[in-house]
Amino acid sequence: MTTTPAAAGHPVRPPGTVTTKGAADPAAPVLGRHVLDHAHLPVMTLRESALAHNTAVMQSYVDRHGLLLAPHMKTHMAPALADRQVRAGAWGVTVASVQQAMVAWAHGVHRILVANEVLDPAGLAWLASRRSVDPDADVLCNVDSVAGVTAAASAARSVDGTVHVLVEVGFPGGRTGVRSAEQAREVAVAAHDAGLVLRGVTGYEGGLPDVDTARAWVAEVLAIASDLRRLVAGRTLLSMGGSAWFDGVVDAVEGRPDDVDVLLRSGAYLTHDDGFYAERTPFGRRPEEGSLRPAIEVWGRVTSCPEPGRALVAVGKRDVSFDEGLPVVRGVRPGGTAHDPQVVPPPGAVTVTRLDDQHCYLALGDGAPGLTPGDVVVLGVSHPCTVFDKWRQVQVLADDDTVTETIATWF
């Protein structure tokens, strides 16, 4: 009979060993030490100064335009980061599922928008019961069909609770959401008649091709929200805003009725990136509004230089995102120790050409430093949402690369 280590009397996680990727040596103190003095590479890090800067820039932006902010927690699923955002002034958080909502709730965030349809009876019952646990809680989800309304109403009755909903509006060829004002009214009336608490309208413009198209479509959604106000309990909430076209949202809602509150759900702003969002951020189109800094770095060691012009780093698809572009080289540290200065190669001198599961291929061109096995390469990423889910522990660094905080993710 085959036995597992635990069944054979061996602990699954032996004490004094590293069991989580990106973790520090458990026998060594971490705070205040240089990341290369203790971390087992590869390691994902966040730059404290960039986090603080981005948080302040985005909160200032929404305050200046009279909006609410519920940053999408799906990006990082790190309660410590959500706490930063809420303490800075965010209304609450956005999540994509009831499981994510439960994580936020368990860590003290009780204003939660589930920016998705929920049809699971157990999940709907959990949503419906929140105000019986905390009367000040505000938890909402989306509906886009009479079937969804029926499911939510049934779950609410089962726990003698209420489900607060937003009618989701979509666009042809897009994802979820009703496709017309008539369908929106049908779902809104059904929600009202079924005893759900209709709070307003929501949509997602991130799938549209450009900011001008997004601006025009958001104006249509605002018109639908304005039309449904008589069915809404209290002030009408309009929830919009990915991380690419939220400037178009701001433009479209500028002349909104006084009783309509606009809630942005942008999430990637906190860490920003060196690729997808660096190219698309609204702050790039409107620099007078501010700017964002990339906070994410993934550190790895060169393990092989098998031929001229090529080096391999022990970082791969299990460590960095690759769905919206390959990582970029932000710096190299010849020697690979905390005492070796970091060098920033000239543009194009060191490029990532390919990722395998556990390997990163570097092409070394003119001006590239002479890499050797053991050197450290610091990578920037493209698309934060698909980096965080690869890590259970992330270290926050000061600008001198010493650790200020270790945070956990809850995927």
N, C-alpha and C positions, 0 to 999 in steps of 0.2 A: 504494500500500500504506500502511495506517495503521500508524504506529509508536508505541510507548509512549515515555514520557519517557526511560526507561532505555535503550531501544534506540536512541533518537536521540542518545545521548551525554550526557543530563542525569541526574544522580543522582536516584533516587526520593525520597530525603530530603536535600535540600540542607543543607549544614552551616550552623550558626548560625541555624536556623529552628525554630520550634515545630512538632513533628510529632505530638504526642500531646496530646489534650484534657486540660486540667487541668495541663499542664506549665508550668514557669516559662520565662522568657526564658533560653535556654542561654548567653547571653553574660554573664549577671548571676549573682553569688553569691546563694544562696537562704537558707541557714540564718541565723537571727537577724534576718531582714528581715520586715517586715509583709507579709502576703499580698497586700495591694492595691498594694504597691510593685513587684511583679514578675510576678504571675500574670496569665495571659490568661483572662479570664472567659468562660464559667462555669468554676468550679472546685469540686471536692468536697474538703472538709476534715474532719479528725477532731480533736476536742478532747483534747489529751493528758491533762488532769486527769480527764476523764470516763473515758477508757480505763483509767487507773491505778485509779481508784475502782471501776469495774465489775469489773475483773479481781480486785481484792482482795475485793470483796463476794462474788462467786460462788465463789472458791476457799475462802474462809472458810466459806461455806454448806455445800459438799460435805464439807469436812474435819469440820465440826461434826456432820454426820449420818453420818459414816463411809462416804462414797461415793467413787467414782472419777469423774473428769471427763475426757471426750474431746470437747472443743468441736467443733462441726461447722464444718469449714473451708470448706464450700461457701458459707457466708455471705459471706466476704470474699475467699477465695482469695489471701490476701496472706501469704506466708511470714514476713514480718517480724512480723505480728500473731500468727501461730501460734507463733512463737518466744517472744513475750511470754507467751503463755498456758502453754506448756510450762515455761518458766523459773519461772513463778509456782506450779507444782505440778501442772499437768494431767498425766494419765497418758500422753496422746498426743493424736491428733486423730481425728475422724470425717470421712469424705469420702463422696461419693455415687457415685463412679465410679472406675475404675482410672486414668483420665487424671488425676483429682485426686489419687489416691494417689501417682502417679508424681511429681507436683509436690512433694508433701509429702516424699517419699523423697529427691528430688534436693536438697532444702534441709535435709536432716539429721534429719527426723522419721521414725523407724523403728518407732514404735508407731502403727499405723493400723487403724482399723475402717472397712471399706467397708460402709456401712449400706444395702446393696442386694444383690439377687441378681446374680451375674455369670455369664453364659452364653457370653460370647465366649471362644473357645479361647485366643487370644493373651493376653487379659487374665488368664485363669485361670492360664496358664503363668507369667506374670510374678509373680502372687501366690505360686504354688507354689515359685518359685525364690528368694524373698527370704532365707530362712534360709541358703541356700548362699552368699549375698553377705555377710550379717551374721548370725552365729549367735545374736545377742541380739535380733534383730528380732522383733516380734510383729505380724503382719498377718493380719486376719480378714475374712471376708465372710459374707453371709447365704445361706441356702438355704431354699426352701419347697416343694420338690418332689423326687421321685426323679429326674426328668430333670435337675434342677440338680445333684444328687449325682453322677449318671453323668458329666455334663460335667466337673465338677471333678476327679473321680477320673481321668478320661482325660487331662486336662491335666497333672495331677500326675505321672502315669506318664511322660509325654512328656519331662519335664525331671528325672525322678528326684527329685521334691520332694514337698512336702506342702501341702495346703490346710487351713487352720484355719477352721472354720465355726461359725456360730450358726444354730439353727433359728428362723426368723421366724414369729411368731404374729400374725395379723391379726384383724379383727372383721368381721361381715357388713356389706356396703356400703362397707367400707374399701378400702385398696389391697392391697399384697402381703401374703403371710403365710398360713400354714395357718389353717383356720377351726375346728379342734377339737383336743382333746387327743389323740384317736386319730390324726389326721393328723400331728400333731407327733411322736408316737412312731414312726409309720411312716417319716418322713423321718429321724429321729434314728437309728433302727436301720439304715436304708440307708446313712447316712453312716458309722456305726461299722463296718459290714461291708465297706464299700468302701475302707476304709483312710484316710478323711479324719480329721482331728483335730477331734472334736466338743468345743466349748468351752462351750456353753450355749445360751441362748435370748434372743431379742430381740423387740421390738415397738415400735410407734409409736402413742402415744396422742393425738398432736396433732390427728387428724381427728375426735376425739370432741367432743360439743357443750359439755361443761362439766367442771369439775374433779371433781365427784362421780361422774359416769359414768366418767371416766378412772381414778379411784381404785379403783372396783369392778372395772374390767376389768384393771388392772395386777395386782390380787390374783389374778385367774384365771391370768394369765400366770406369776406367781410360783409358783403351784401346779403348773403344767406344768413349769417349770424344776426344781422340787424333785423331781418324779416322775422326771425324766430324769437325775438326778445320777449314777446308777450307770454310765451310758454315757459320761459326760464325762471327759475327760482332765484330771486335777488339780481345782482349785477350779472351781465352776460360776460362769459369768459371766452375769448378767442385764443386758442393755443396753436402756435405755428413755430417754425424756425429750426432748421437744421443748422449746420455750422458753415455752410457755403454761401447761402443767399439771404441771410437774415437782414442785410441792408435793404433788400427788396421788400421784405416784410415791413420794415420800419417805414419805408416810403408809402406803401399801400395803405397803412392804417393811420396815417397822419391825421386825416380828417374824420376819424371814427366818432360815433356818438359818445356822449359823456359817460354813459352807463355801460360802456364796453371796456373791459380790461384785457390787455394783450399779454400773453404769457409766452416768452421765448423758451425753447427747449434745448438750445445749443449746448453741446457737451465737450466737443474736442478743443474748445478754446483754452481749457485749463492747461493742457500740456502742449497743445499745438503740435507741429511736426516739421520735418525737413523735406516734405514731398507734396502729397495730395492737398493738404490744407494750406501749406505755405503758398501754393499756386492759386488757391481759390478763396482764401480768407477775405471777407468784406473789408477788412482793414487795409488790405492791399489796394483796393479800389478807392478807399477813402482814408488816406493816411492822416488826415486832420483829426480823425476820430480816435487814433491811437495805433498801436502795433502790438503784435504778439511775438513771443520768443519760444523757440523749441526747448522743451524741458526734458524730453526723453533721450537717454543714451543707453546703449547696450555695449558693454565692454567684453572683449574676447581676446584670447591669445593666438598669435600666429603659431601654428603647429607644423607647417611644412612650407618650404620654398622649393618645389620640385624641379623648376625650370626657370630660365631667365624670364622676367616679366610676369611671373605668377607667384602668388602666395595664398595659402589656405588658412582661414581663421576658424576656430572652434565655436562658431555661431551658425545656426541654421534656421530652417523653417519652424522648428519648435521653439525658437527664441525671439524671432522678429517677424513683423508683418511683411507680406509680399503680395497681397491682393490688389494694392493700389500703387505698385512700384517697389523697386528694390531699395534696400538701405543705402545711405550715403556715408562716406568716411568723413567724420568730423575732425579726427585727429589720430595721430599714432604716437606711441611712447616707446621709442627704441630703448631696449634694456628691460622694459616691462616692470619696473619697480616704482614705488612711490617717490623715490628720489630722482627718477629720470624725468626731465621736462617733456611736456607734450609738444609735438610739432604738428602744425597745420599744413598739409601738403597743398601745393598750388592747385587751382581748379583743374579737374580732369587728370591729375597725376596718379591718383589711386582711386580706382572705381570698382564697385561691386558689379560683377557680370553674371553671377548665378548663385543660387542657393540650393543646397541639398538639405536633407533632414537635419544634419549636424555639422555641415560645412558651408563656409562662405568663401567664394572665389574672388580674389582680388586681381585686377589687371594693373600692372605697374608701368606707368608711362614716363615721359620726360619730366624730370623734376621730382620724381618719387624718392622718398628716403629709402635707404638700403635696408629693407626689412630682413630679419633673421628669426628663426624659431625662438619663441619666448617673448618676443616683442608684444606689446598690447595695442590693439586697434579699438578706437571708440567710434561707434556707429550711431548715426541718426536714422530715424525711421520715417516711413510714410504710412499714415493712417493709424492713429493711436488705438482705436477700438480693437484692433486685431493684434496688438502687442500685449496689452495688459492681461488678456485671458491666457497667456502662456506662462504667467508668473503668479506665484502665491505669496511672494515676498518681494518688496521693492525698497531699495534704500534711497533716501533723500540726501543729497549732497550740498554742502556749502560750495562757494566758488573755489575754495582751495581743495576740493575733493574729499573733505572729511565728512563723516556721516553725522547728520543732524537728527535723523528719525528713520525708523524702519516701519513700513506700513504693510498691512496684509490686504490681499484681495479676496473676495468672496464670490467666486464664480460657481 
